[in-house]
């Protein structure tokens, strides 16, 4: 058993999340985490809502709320959506907790004490109409290096170079299009050049494992070519105070939202441990060198997870050119792998809430089964290339693959058993065809598991559905309904073998389709929870008593509350288990009607 940290990107709490977001960070991280738990690893899956920074202020003003009020609203909306999608967080929390503030400030103090956080003056972008600092990502213009007109103030997505907003040609605010004013201000800068060698060595070692996606590794290595100090404080009154004398009392200076957001992986782990009753439990995932950590996000966040966050960890541990010693947390593990997905578009266009090119997670879940969305993301999502969500493909896959393939197999197998036997029958002597099918389903565990573990989830789902196809073919060829009178013993054997194969397929698909996995288990007389789902729990802040919701759950093998999480492997079906006439697992969609209705919504 290995301790595995599943560190999931923090959705920003300035509005509900659309399906493009969960295609990048949500479903891929959950498929991986569910599989790793089933394979026997001790997984800690953590995240929360990112609630600091200028965009929160802007949206709060538009909605007539305080920044905290806005964060409270969308923290709950996002948590409810992720629960509905079935994402199995051990803890989904938020960055406005007292615990998070304390962990972030400890990280900053130690990085500063080790000499990697240096105060210096620079030019900051200010909105002339509001007087507020514009975040680097909210300044857009022409890249001075490659000429791309759409570069952001922190980096150019076209050439990958790190930038400062003042370097952009024809800079403009992404909030309102106005030209920013640049004024001199003093900030603390993270001395990235001082940890450049250590970062390079780490990336080199990561590349030698052969595990990282080539696009992520190459992009990360390119960042090493132009390392320069990066500001980690901002002129803003919403955020975490700078924990140093002379700065902490300044109401207009706060830590940069991207300095504190990535520390959330650590602070959420600490909060989880404190809520578990063992304050030091988090250390098994963070300070044990044998533990592994996987970070899930969209490709626009690679910089912060393969450069900024590792640099913060190295500086905290004193592993850069300036030396130093770790703080109270001890030596912290660097990421094992940064798992970044490409972008999902919608009907050929980039997602844009302002232009109405959007479908929010909660709207999909209100009209369709959550596993239908999970299936589409897993089968056609932006794993290694940008991909496009269309209502035509969504409805077609749900109908022709989920319903006609997997759902039909489950339904007709359970119906045949219920009608002809009433319980899972015992097997007689097996034929070569029987043994070949069971060999196929058992072999699926090694093939699908290896693909998921190496973040090739599309291929893993394809392999699982190929096995489903083999079971369907076996049942069609054996025709047990034709021999129920002439050879009832053979009919029972075929139904037993098919029930076993369906059970195996249910386990293979469980990481992808947790809601329906539980329904399939129950359709064949199973009891207890084999596919645990997250719980939305109301809690109070551990340090200041403020209430807020979290996502959590017990997903362990043999966990509490009757949970008996399936192991990753074939589990023998039990002859004599009653099987009743089933109800359909999946809802068949009228493809043409879905397309017409949903495209009509987009036009409106």
Secondary structure as UniProt FT lines:
FT   STRAND          3..8
FT   HELIX           19..21
FT   HELIX           22..26
FT   HELIX           27..38
FT   TURN            39..40
FT   STRAND          42..50
FT   HELIX           54..63
FT   HELIX           67..85
FT   STRAND          91..94
FT   TURN            95..96
FT   HELIX           98..113
FT   TURN            114..115
FT   STRAND          117..126
FT   TURN            128..130
FT   HELIX           136..138
FT   STRAND          139..142
FT   TURN            144..146
FT   STRAND          149..152
FT   TURN            157..159
FT   HELIX           165..167
FT   STRAND          169..173
FT   TURN            174..176
FT   STRAND          181..190
FT   HELIX           192..195
FT   HELIX           196..208
FT   TURN            209..210
FT   HELIX           214..223
FT   HELIX           224..226
FT   STRAND          230..231
FT   STRAND          233..235
FT   TURN            245..249
FT   TURN            251..252
FT   STRAND          253..255
FT   HELIX           257..276
FT   TURN            279..282
FT   HELIX           283..286
FT   TURN            289..290
FT   STRAND          292..298
FT   HELIX           299..301
FT   HELIX           302..303
FT   HELIX           304..308
FT   HELIX           309..317
FT   TURN            321..322
FT   TURN            328..329
FT   STRAND          337..341
FT   STRAND          344..346
FT   TURN            347..348
FT   TURN            353..356
FT   HELIX           361..367
FT   HELIX           370..380
FT   STRAND          387..389
FT   HELIX           391..397
FT   HELIX           398..407
FT   HELIX           408..420
FT   HELIX           432..453
FT   TURN            454..455
FT   HELIX           457..478
FT   HELIX           480..482
FT   TURN            484..486
FT   HELIX           488..510
FT   TURN            511..512
FT   HELIX           514..523
FT   TURN            524..525
FT   STRAND          535..540
FT   TURN            542..544
FT   STRAND          547..552
FT   TURN            557..558
FT   TURN            561..562
FT   TURN            575..576
FT   HELIX           591..603
//
